[in-house]
Amino acid sequence: MDKGKLVVLGSINADHVLNVRQFPQPGETVMGSQYNVAFGGKGANQAVAAGRSGADISFIACVGSDEIGERVRNQLASDNIDTRPIEAIKDTTTGVALIFVNAEGENVIGIDAGANKSLTPEYLQRYQQHIVDASALLMQLESPLESVIAAARIAHENNTQVILNPAPACELPDELLSLVDMITPNETEAEKLTGVKVSTADDAARAAKMLHDKGIATVIITLGSKGVWLSQQGEGRSVPGFKVKAVDTIAAGDTFNGALITGLLEGKPMDQAVRFAHAAAAIAVTRAGAQPSVPWRNEIDDFLARQES
């Protein structure tokens, strides 16, 4: 079957995670445990989710000219991603997130964008053919906003569908929203974009209508364990997820996004694509870490087969 091509534009980070009993006060040193480095960044997480779930995908991104950048690129290539549009930027470091996790499972995070800042409109120009040739472009908001807008414009002019996962939450110009075909905020991001606090289905419908009014045909508001609110051309309904025992919700939303677009590019009807994405996210939350938790296609198919048996 001829699948549509996907291009993801986004961030790459190395997540340095340290578990501590309680967060240190200014000037205080606390002992930690279980230190590990995992590859993350919303762009990379979504690209990995798409690659592992079966998409024909290329990824436009930047790493630093450091050893970890080289390791990340090798890892992404092994996840079935075309990494040619990922350059190592001279004299920069790969993006990092420094994460403390306390005994309650809460986290505090500091981020240095590093090489992610180098994904400029000029950088984008070198790889714009990937967008022109693709069926869909998936983006988030950890890259420079001007580049996200420029990529959306290239896609829009070449009939490439534009999917925006508006995370981390921030207000966005109507100029960008008018170029978006599908948007996938969570409750917090939906509230930031519309001013509507999303607690009920009615709230989700109101927020979705405001996004439709900005020119976006498909709105999918992710509601964590409650599933999603799916609204197409103003017709909305709730699509429940799967009940599983969650270990760690890091990258659950990213996994959902990558798998959703994979399903749609295979020609699955929207409801089936959402169910496929729910299955991928359900598997991811039962495992620790960002990219280590992302499932492969056979695992998603097996999970769905078990639900139906």
Secondary structure, DSSP 4 states (H G I P E B T S, - for coil): --PPEEEEE---EEEEEEEESSPPPTT----EEEEEEEEE-HHHHHHHHHHHHT-EEEEEEEEESSHHHHHHHHHHHHTTEE-TTEEEETT---EEEEEEE-TTS-EEEEEE-GGGGG--HHHHHHTHHHHHH-SEEEE-SSS-HHHHHHHHHHHHHTT-EEEE---S-----HHHHTT-SEE--BHHHHHHHHS----SHHHHHHHHHHHHHTT-SEEEEE-GGG-EEEEETTEEEEE-------S--TTHHHHHHHHHHHHHHTT--HHHHHHHHHHHHHHHTTSSSSGGGPPPHHHHHHHHHHHH-
